């Protein structure tokens, strides 16, 4: 089981290399996103950048709410999911926060910046740690980054019932990346203590556009909105969302992607010193039995291959890397280089 003591402050998010690469396994976004139609749409919208976007995205929220079967006052559009994370941490500044690790480092960074009292636990220890620490907020990601762990929705629903005074912040940005049942957005109509965070980065391959939302009951949305700056969603991001809602289509097939992941993991496991951690998503952790993940990253980068050093996801993470399943030829390339590194 992962050690959940607080980890290093060094933060490097995935695709942190600028230059030509033979293969990029570090960024856990859908690599097959087809953007030609989006590019054309944004090109037509370029004259609009000479005017301010909607101050509070009212029209855009109405359009998005219709697709989510919710109400506009239950949504807050954000400059990526990270803005949502920091807004929530700021809204509940000074709270006791319990963070389920290993996970995205920004939950802890946002909480520290807003003077939260932070504790950590593993997914399997969540219920007991809630009783033990009595947190005001619980932060969890499902499917989880970096290990692809998925919480059982029935278990989460039980926790919502059992701990009505605890606010559960659930990052569901990878919800399309798994075949397992996901948390139900209808929960916000039945539980006043649940908040969902979502980013369009992952499924649609648009990390540079910074587009996400917070979804909760109107009382929480009103409270968080007090800290939201005007015009946080720029015109091109807003137009991208309109395109995604109304016109976007690509060949995303999670069944095929997960099948490729299973084959990829099987071949990595055949190389001594590497152990793939079971995952419900196309991205997964790999444990190195002996060597340091930073050394492996350096070795591969010299060969034009980028991986994600997972050291900052949790304490003693220096022996873990995170990989995203890519195309067959790129997966084979990495497997070959892992075998060479073992021998060098």
Buried (B, 14 or more C-beta within 10 A) or exposed (E): EBEBEBBEEEEBBBBEBEEEBEBBBBBBBBBEBBBEEBEEBBEEBEEBEEEEBBEBBEEBBEBBBEEBEBBBBBBBBBBBBBBBBBBBBBBBEEBBBBBBBBBBBBBBBBBBEBEBEBBBBBBEBBBEBBEEBEBBBBBBBBBBBBBBBBBEBEEBBEBBEEBEEBBBBBBBBBBBBBEBEBBBBEBBEEBEBBBBBBBBBBBBBBBEBBBBBBBBBBEBBEBBBEEBEEBBBBBBBBBBBBBBBEEBEBEBEBEEBBEBBEEBBEBBEEBEBBBBBEBBBBBBBBBBEEBEBEEBBEBBBEBBBBBBBBBBBBBEBBBBBBBBBBEEEBBBBBBEBBBEBEEE
